Amino acid sequence: MAEEDDYSSSVVLGVSDALIEMTGILAGLTFAFQDMSLIALSGMVTGVAASCSMGASEFLSKRAEPAGGSPLKAALSTWAAYFAVVLVLIAPYLLIEQGLGDLDAHLVAFAVTLMLGVGVVAAFNGWLTSRQGVPFFPRFIEMLSILAFITLLSYALGLALGNALSV
């Protein structure tokens, strides 16, 4: 069980980093590009590169620790967790074909992505708090607050850069 706990920290790293980074990236891309194919492509390229980077970084981090467990298992745990979140968050951009009422498809996809992100935060925190025996709600609110802040920051940055670069 102790070895399994070593890898749960790698899963924590992959899930939390992917949620924060990819939600922010997708917010910026959505409002900068406003094109479903371009958002999906850019998000997927970024997500694949970032998941590989996180896995490699976790491998090197675990190798540097004297009793850090298997660097390969830690790296694969981080990579898989990150990549799974990437797939969940990008799925609306690949599956939604048209808007809803007055909302364009890219806005509907982003709204669904945000809902999926909240679902991942809830499921992830449910799993984590049950393992650690700590209260769910404070951890859920903390992670959701960080996610919301980064998303709003990226939204503003995407709008500003899109306007500045005439994209």
Backbone as CSV, one residue per row, in Angstrom:
resi,resn,N_x,N_y,N_z,CA_x,CA_y,CA_z,C_x,C_y,C_z
1,MET,0.824,-1.201,0.000,0.000,0.000,0.000,0.859,1.253,0.000
2,ALA,2.007,1.209,0.667,2.874,2.391,0.721,3.367,2.752,-0.676
3,GLU,3.710,1.741,-1.491,4.165,2.032,-2.849,3.042,2.658,-3.668
4,GLU,1.804,2.177,-3.476,0.665,2.743,-4.192,0.471,4.212,-3.814
5,ASP,0.696,4.551,-2.545,0.569,5.935,-2.099,1.590,6.835,-2.793
6,ASP,2.796,6.316,-3.058,3.800,7.093,-3.767,3.280,7.546,-5.132
7,TYR,2.508,6.701,-5.783,2.025,7.009,-7.116,0.746,7.834,-7.091
8,SER,0.041,7.832,-5.956,-1.134,8.701,-5.879,-0.698,10.164,-5.926
9,SER,0.470,10.476,-5.396,0.958,11.858,-5.491,1.286,12.207,-6.947
10,SER,1.695,11.235,-7.731,1.949,11.458,-9.151,0.646,11.693,-9.900
11,VAL,-0.413,10.981,-9.507,-1.731,11.193,-10.108,-2.241,12.586,-9.737
12,VAL,-2.055,12.974,-8.477,-2.454,14.312,-8.022,-1.780,15.370,-8.891
13,LEU,-0.493,15.214,-9.114,0.256,16.160,-9.933,-0.320,16.232,-11.351
14,GLY,-0.545,15.086,-11.969,-1.046,15.064,-13.338,-2.439,15.655,-13.478
15,VAL,-3.352,15.264,-12.597,-4.734,15.748,-12.692,-4.819,17.241,-12.398
16,SER,-4.212,17.663,-11.297,-4.350,19.076,-10.929,-3.664,19.982,-11.939
17,ASP,-2.500,19.593,-12.406,-1.801,20.411,-13.390,-2.575,20.474,-14.709
18,ALA,-3.096,19.343,-15.151,-3.850,19.325,-16.400,-5.121,20.159,-16.300
19,LEU,-5.822,20.041,-15.188,-7.048,20.833,-15.022,-6.754,22.318,-15.104
20,ILE,-5.755,22.746,-14.370,-5.450,24.174,-14.313,-4.893,24.663,-15.643
21,GLU,-3.909,23.971,-16.179,-3.295,24.409,-17.433,-4.247,24.315,-18.616
22,MET,-4.887,23.172,-18.776,-5.704,22.978,-19.976,-6.976,23.821,-19.959
23,THR,-7.570,24.027,-18.796,-8.747,24.896,-18.747,-8.345,26.310,-19.108
24,GLY,-7.216,26.748,-18.578,-6.722,28.082,-18.920,-6.368,28.198,-20.393
25,ILE,-5.698,27.189,-20.913,-5.313,27.198,-22.329,-6.553,27.203,-23.223
26,LEU,-7.522,26.351,-22.903,-8.731,26.286,-23.721,-9.539,27.571,-23.623
27,ALA,-9.535,28.213,-22.478,-10.218,29.512,-22.355,-9.552,30.528,-23.272
28,GLY,-8.241,30.598,-23.217,-7.518,31.537,-24.068,-7.707,31.246,-25.541
29,LEU,-7.597,29.977,-25.921,-7.762,29.593,-27.330,-9.186,29.837,-27.822
30,THR,-10.157,29.550,-26.976,-11.559,29.708,-27.370,-11.868,31.141,-27.746
31,PHE,-11.425,32.058,-26.923,-11.776,33.447,-27.167,-10.808,34.147,-28.112
32,ALA,-9.637,33.586,-28.299,-8.706,34.170,-29.262,-9.024,33.702,-30.678
33,PHE,-9.295,32.395,-30.859,-9.483,31.838,-32.195,-10.942,31.768,-32.629
34,GLN,-11.831,31.391,-31.736,-13.254,31.230,-32.024,-13.506,30.273,-33.185
35,ASP,-12.640,29.286,-33.343,-12.741,28.295,-34.416,-12.543,26.917,-33.796
36,MET,-13.583,26.077,-33.869,-13.570,24.779,-33.186,-12.391,23.891,-33.585
37,SER,-12.120,23.793,-34.876,-11.035,22.929,-35.339,-9.682,23.438,-34.856
38,LEU,-9.480,24.726,-34.938,-8.216,25.316,-34.516,-8.029,25.186,-33.004
39,ILE,-9.094,25.377,-32.247,-9.027,25.224,-30.790,-8.704,23.775,-30.433
40,ALA,-9.405,22.822,-31.059,-9.182,21.400,-30.775,-7.753,20.989,-31.137
41,LEU,-7.298,21.400,-32.316,-5.940,21.059,-32.744,-4.895,21.658,-31.809
42,SER,-5.017,22.942,-31.541,-4.052,23.615,-30.665,-4.080,23.033,-29.258
43,GLY,-5.280,22.770,-28.771,-5.409,22.190,-27.432,-4.822,20.798,-27.347
44,MET,-5.049,19.999,-28.373,-4.532,18.626,-28.362,-3.012,18.602,-28.473
45,VAL,-2.459,19.413,-29.362,-0.998,19.474,-29.489,-0.380,19.928,-28.153
46,THR,-0.970,20.966,-27.578,-0.477,21.470,-26.303,-0.627,20.409,-25.212
47,GLY,-1.787,19.744,-25.172,-2.038,18.732,-24.151,-1.123,17.530,-24.248
48,VAL,-0.874,17.056,-25.461,0.034,15.918,-25.639,1.448,16.302,-25.223
49,ALA,1.900,17.468,-25.678,3.251,17.916,-25.306,3.369,18.113,-23.804
50,ALA,2.354,18.717,-23.197,2.398,18.975,-21.754,2.341,17.678,-20.953
51,SER,1.540,16.706,-21.384,1.476,15.443,-20.647,2.805,14.700,-20.730
52,CYS,3.445,14.749,-21.871,4.773,14.130,-22.008,5.801,14.858,-21.151
53,SER,5.734,16.170,-21.154,6.644,16.973,-20.342,6.456,16.685,-18.856
54,MET,5.204,16.608,-18.429,4.937,16.324,-17.010,5.422,14.930,-16.629
55,GLY,5.189,13.953,-17.499,5.666,12.603,-17.227,7.182,12.553,-17.125
56,ALA,7.868,13.237,-18.052,9.340,13.261,-18.014,9.841,13.974,-16.770
57,SER,9.203,15.058,-16.404,9.608,15.801,-15.202,9.403,14.968,-13.949
58,GLU,8.299,14.228,-13.896,8.050,13.369,-12.732,9.077,12.237,-12.681
59,PHE,9.449,11.708,-13.828,10.483,10.667,-13.874,11.785,11.198,-13.273
60,LEU,12.194,12.375,-13.734,13.450,12.959,-13.229,13.350,13.317,-11.755
61,SER,12.192,13.795,-11.337,11.981,14.144,-9.937,12.099,12.912,-9.039
62,LYS,11.454,11.821,-9.435,11.505,10.584,-8.634,12.903,9.975,-8.640
63,ARG,13.629,10.121,-9.738,15.014,9.602,-9.778,15.913,10.358,-8.822
64,ALA,15.608,11.630,-8.583,16.423,12.452,-7.689,16.141,12.173,-6.211
65,GLU,14.997,11.542,-5.910,14.654,11.223,-4.524,15.281,9.891,-4.145
66,PRO,15.893,9.821,-2.964,16.544,8.566,-2.567,15.564,7.391,-2.436
67,ALA,14.365,7.637,-1.919,13.385,6.551,-1.745,12.072,6.953,-2.395
68,GLY,12.138,7.353,-3.647,10.953,7.882,-4.315,10.122,6.857,-5.045
69,GLY,10.397,5.587,-4.916,9.652,4.574,-5.656,10.176,4.459,-7.077
70,SER,9.413,3.805,-7.903,9.804,3.593,-9.291,9.596,4.871,-10.110
71,PRO,10.671,5.439,-10.649,10.511,6.637,-11.477,9.617,6.395,-12.699
72,LEU,9.703,5.212,-13.279,8.893,4.906,-14.458,7.410,4.842,-14.111
73,LYS,7.063,4.169,-12.999,5.654,4.099,-12.593,5.116,5.476,-12.237
74,ALA,5.916,6.277,-11.579,5.501,7.639,-11.230,5.277,8.465,-12.498
75,ALA,6.206,8.350,-13.440,6.096,9.103,-14.695,4.856,8.689,-15.475
76,LEU,4.615,7.393,-15.566,3.438,6.905,-16.293,2.141,7.309,-15.595
77,SER,2.149,7.335,-14.261,0.967,7.765,-13.506,0.660,9.230,-13.786
78,THR,1.683,10.069,-13.768,1.496,11.492,-14.036,1.048,11.708,-15.476
79,TRP,1.739,11.064,-16.412,1.396,11.206,-17.823,-0.049,10.774,-18.092
80,ALA,-0.427,9.595,-17.594,-1.766,9.063,-17.854,-2.847,9.950,-17.246
81,ALA,-2.629,10.433,-16.028,-3.614,11.301,-15.386,-3.760,12.599,-16.166
82,TYR,-2.653,13.186,-16.561,-2.687,14.437,-17.316,-3.398,14.230,-18.653
83,PHE,-2.994,13.193,-19.365,-3.551,12.948,-20.690,-5.045,12.632,-20.633
84,ALA,-5.487,11.903,-19.622,-6.915,11.603,-19.475,-7.720,12.889,-19.297
85,VAL,-7.205,13.811,-18.494,-7.902,15.087,-18.303,-7.913,15.883,-19.608
86,VAL,-6.816,15.865,-20.345,-6.763,16.545,-21.644,-7.868,16.027,-22.553
87,LEU,-8.016,14.725,-22.648,-9.042,14.137,-23.515,-10.448,14.554,-23.087
88,VAL,-10.694,14.561,-21.785,-12.012,14.955,-21.274,-12.305,16.413,-21.615
89,LEU,-11.335,17.290,-21.389,-11.572,18.720,-21.585,-11.651,19.126,-23.052
90,ILE,-10.972,18.409,-23.930,-10.999,18.752,-25.352,-12.176,18.095,-26.079
91,ALA,-12.743,17.062,-25.510,-13.831,16.327,-26.167,-14.963,17.221,-26.674
92,PRO,-15.433,18.213,-25.927,-16.527,19.045,-26.462,-16.171,19.748,-27.775
93,TYR,-14.916,20.128,-27.935,-14.498,20.813,-29.166,-14.473,19.853,-30.355
94,LEU,-14.362,18.573,-30.070,-14.360,17.563,-31.125,-15.760,17.034,-31.422
95,LEU,-16.660,17.121,-30.442,-17.974,16.497,-30.579,-19.115,17.463,-30.871
96,ILE,-19.008,18.694,-30.427,-20.092,19.657,-30.630,-19.946,20.270,-32.023
97,GLU,-21.018,20.220,-32.789,-20.954,20.692,-34.166,-21.648,22.017,-34.398
98,GLN,-22.617,22.357,-33.546,-23.317,23.617,-33.755,-23.630,24.286,-32.434
99,GLY,-23.938,25.568,-32.545,-24.230,26.356,-31.367,-25.574,26.011,-30.763
100,LEU,-25.928,26.760,-29.747,-27.177,26.545,-29.037,-27.851,27.900,-28.879
101,GLY,-28.939,28.095,-29.584,-29.605,29.392,-29.539,-28.694,30.467,-30.112
102,ASP,-28.450,31.500,-29.330,-27.584,32.596,-29.772,-26.100,32.330,-29.521
103,LEU,-25.797,31.224,-28.870,-24.393,30.918,-28.563,-23.734,30.165,-29.710
104,ASP,-22.563,30.633,-30.109,-21.784,29.934,-31.131,-21.268,28.610,-30.568
105,ALA,-20.907,27.700,-31.470,-20.450,26.368,-31.068,-19.251,26.431,-30.127
106,HIS,-18.321,27.352,-30.390,-17.129,27.413,-29.530,-17.480,27.824,-28.104
107,LEU,-18.513,28.633,-27.928,-18.942,29.021,-26.585,-19.669,27.887,-25.871
108,VAL,-20.455,27.141,-26.626,-21.120,25.968,-26.055,-20.073,24.936,-25.636
109,ALA,-19.095,24.702,-26.506,-18.033,23.749,-26.193,-17.267,24.178,-24.947
110,PHE,-16.980,25.462,-24.839,-16.260,25.948,-23.662,-17.100,25.781,-22.395
111,ALA,-18.396,26.061,-22.477,-19.277,25.881,-21.313,-19.311,24.414,-20.884
112,VAL,-19.396,23.508,-21.857,-19.389,22.077,-21.542,-18.036,21.676,-20.955
113,THR,-16.960,22.220,-21.497,-15.619,21.949,-20.962,-15.530,22.384,-19.502
114,LEU,-16.065,23.551,-19.190,-16.046,24.022,-17.799,-16.843,23.089,-16.894
115,MET,-18.002,22.633,-17.366,-18.803,21.697,-16.565,-18.056,20.374,-16.364
116,LEU,-17.419,19.902,-17.423,-16.627,18.673,-17.291,-15.464,18.884,-16.325
117,GLY,-14.847,20.059,-16.382,-13.759,20.375,-15.452,-14.222,20.345,-14.010
118,VAL,-15.394,20.905,-13.737,-15.958,20.863,-12.380,-16.228,19.414,-11.977
119,GLY,-16.725,18.623,-12.918,-16.948,17.204,-12.643,-15.662,16.463,-12.329
120,VAL,-14.605,16.758,-13.072,-13.308,16.126,-12.804,-12.790,16.560,-11.432
121,VAL,-12.935,17.847,-11.112,-12.510,18.350,-9.794,-13.266,17.621,-8.689
122,ALA,-14.579,17.465,-8.854,-15.383,16.782,-7.837,-14.978,15.318,-7.694
123,ALA,-14.859,14.613,-8.822,-14.487,13.194,-8.778,-13.085,13.012,-8.207
124,PHE,-12.172,13.828,-8.669,-10.794,13.744,-8.207,-10.699,14.021,-6.705
125,ASN,-11.365,15.074,-6.252,-11.323,15.402,-4.828,-12.065,14.374,-3.985
126,GLY,-13.119,13.780,-4.540,-13.793,12.685,-3.843,-12.858,11.515,-3.637
127,TRP,-12.137,11.150,-4.676,-11.168,10.047,-4.574,-10.068,10.392,-3.581
128,LEU,-9.520,11.594,-3.703,-8.393,11.994,-2.866,-8.780,12.122,-1.398
129,THR,-9.898,12.776,-1.120,-10.290,12.966,0.276,-10.702,11.656,0.938
130,SER,-11.257,10.717,0.167,-11.593,9.415,0.758,-10.331,8.639,1.108
131,ARG,-9.303,8.784,0.312,-8.017,8.112,0.594,-7.330,8.722,1.798
132,GLN,-7.468,10.046,1.941,-6.769,10.743,3.010,-7.607,10.919,4.262
133,GLY,-8.896,10.660,4.175,-9.771,10.804,5.328,-9.950,12.252,5.778
134,VAL,-9.959,13.169,4.818,-10.138,14.589,5.135,-11.457,15.062,4.518
135,PRO,-11.971,16.209,4.968,-13.240,16.708,4.423,-13.145,17.060,2.938
136,PHE,-14.213,16.744,2.215,-14.275,16.966,0.780,-14.410,18.443,0.419
137,PHE,-15.371,19.128,1.030,-15.770,20.454,0.570,-14.634,21.482,0.557
138,PRO,-13.805,21.606,1.609,-12.725,22.614,1.557,-11.740,22.377,0.412
139,ARG,-11.393,21.120,0.182,-10.469,20.807,-0.919,-11.110,21.088,-2.270
140,PHE,-12.376,20.743,-2.397,-13.108,20.976,-3.638,-13.154,22.476,-3.949
141,ILE,-13.515,23.280,-2.971,-13.607,24.730,-3.168,-12.232,25.323,-3.477
142,GLU,-11.198,24.850,-2.804,-9.846,25.351,-3.055,-9.434,25.101,-4.505
143,MET,-9.605,23.878,-4.971,-9.189,23.541,-6.326,-10.064,24.253,-7.357
144,LEU,-11.355,24.343,-7.090,-12.265,25.031,-7.998,-11.925,26.519,-8.085
145,SER,-11.540,27.132,-6.973,-11.163,28.548,-6.958,-9.903,28.799,-7.780
146,ILE,-8.924,27.925,-7.634,-7.696,28.058,-8.416,-8.015,27.904,-9.901
147,LEU,-8.823,26.921,-10.219,-9.221,26.672,-11.602,-9.959,27.878,-12.190
148,ALA,-10.868,28.449,-11.431,-11.633,29.612,-11.907,-10.722,30.816,-12.123
149,PHE,-9.797,31.055,-11.215,-8.885,32.196,-11.343,-8.025,32.073,-12.597
150,ILE,-7.425,30.918,-12.802,-6.557,30.711,-13.965,-7.373,30.789,-15.258
151,THR,-8.594,30.266,-15.251,-9.442,30.324,-16.431,-9.781,31.762,-16.786
152,LEU,-10.158,32.563,-15.800,-10.476,33.976,-16.057,-9.254,34.748,-16.534
153,LEU,-8.119,34.476,-15.935,-6.876,35.124,-16.350,-6.548,34.772,-17.799
154,SER,-6.680,33.511,-18.147,-6.393,33.066,-19.512,-7.406,33.614,-20.505
155,TYR,-8.648,33.706,-20.096,-9.688,34.300,-20.939,-9.308,35.730,-21.297
156,ALA,-8.941,36.506,-20.289,-8.555,37.904,-20.520,-7.314,37.983,-21.402
157,LEU,-6.350,37.132,-21.148,-5.131,37.111,-21.952,-5.434,36.724,-23.393
158,GLY,-6.286,35.727,-23.587,-6.660,35.306,-24.944,-7.343,36.415,-25.715
159,LEU,-8.249,37.133,-25.062,-8.916,38.260,-25.723,-7.917,39.353,-26.078
160,ALA,-7.081,39.692,-25.124,-6.108,40.776,-25.346,-5.129,40.431,-26.457
161,LEU,-4.578,39.230,-26.409,-3.614,38.830,-27.440,-4.288,38.662,-28.799
162,GLY,-5.498,38.117,-28.808,-6.220,37.985,-30.063,-6.463,39.325,-30.716
163,ASN,-6.838,40.310,-29.932,-7.054,41.661,-30.454,-5.734,42.294,-30.900
164,ALA,-4.681,42.141,-30.072,-3.392,42.743,-30.392,-2.783,42.158,-31.673
165,LEU,-3.000,40.882,-31.885,-2.429,40.209,-33.049,-3.416,40.117,-34.210
166,SER,-4.590,40.699,-34.046,-5.640,40.672,-35.073,-5.986,39.264,-35.532
167,VAL,-6.121,38.365,-34.568,-6.474,36.973,-34.881,-7.946,36.785,-34.707
